[in-house]
Amino acid sequence: MAEGVKPRVKVPSSAAAGEAITIKTLISHQMESGQRKDADGNTIPRSIINRFTCDFNGQNVVDVKMEPAISTNPYFEFQATVPEAGEFKFTWYDDDGSVYEETKEIAIG
């Protein structure tokens, strides 16, 4: 597991049924493309967040595959329609097999 990885998510606490909301996510992660070499000339292994998913009440909303050109600390902003109260689950997948998760509840009001 990479050190210092911190997912952050901003979701409104409530919305009207059927309303489109803006969701913002950021994960702090030191990315490594796998193309640089260390001081001894050895290739530094690739270490990137290679996939991001967002589910709402078990149904997929967003599924993004990332490649080595992705920036350090990937940021995503997207819209989602909220049909009912529930839970958003955000998941980031790392090259080293680590999985980082965050959940946010949203009420209908």
SULTADA-V758690 format. One record per residue. RES is the residue in one letter. SS is DSSP state (A for helix, B for strand, O for the rest). OMEGA is omega in whole degrees, 0 to 359 (NA if undefined). Layout:
RES;SS;OMEGA
RES;SS;OMEGA
//
This chain:
M;O;178
A;O;180
E;O;175
G;O;180
V;O;182
K;B;175
P;B;176
R;B;183
V;B;176
K;B;179
V;O;176
P;O;180
S;O;178
S;B;179
A;B;174
A;O;178
A;O;180
G;O;181
E;B;172
A;B;180
I;B;176
T;B;179
I;B;179
K;B;178
T;B;177
L;B;174
I;B;177
S;B;184
H;O;177
Q;O;182
M;O;175
E;B;187
S;O;184
G;O;182
Q;O;180
R;O;178
K;B;177
D;O;183
A;O;180
D;O;179
G;O;179
N;O;179
T;B;176
I;O;184
P;O;178
R;O;177
S;B;179
I;O;166
I;B;187
N;B;179
R;B;176
F;B;177
T;B;173
C;B;177
D;B;174
F;B;183
N;O;176
G;O;179
Q;B;183
N;B;177
V;B;182
V;B;175
D;B;186
V;B;173
K;B;182
M;O;181
E;O;184
P;O;181
A;O;179
I;O;183
S;O;170
T;O;179
N;O;183
P;O;180
Y;B;175
F;B;173
E;B;182
F;B;179
Q;B;174
A;B;176
T;B;183
V;B;182
P;O;185
E;O;174
A;O;179
G;B;186
E;B;170
F;B;176
K;B;182
F;B;183
T;B;176
W;B;182
Y;B;183
D;B;177
D;O;183
D;O;179
G;O;179
S;O;177
V;B;180
Y;B;184
E;B;175
E;B;177
T;B;177
K;B;177
E;B;173
I;B;181
A;B;174
I;B;184
G;O;NA
//
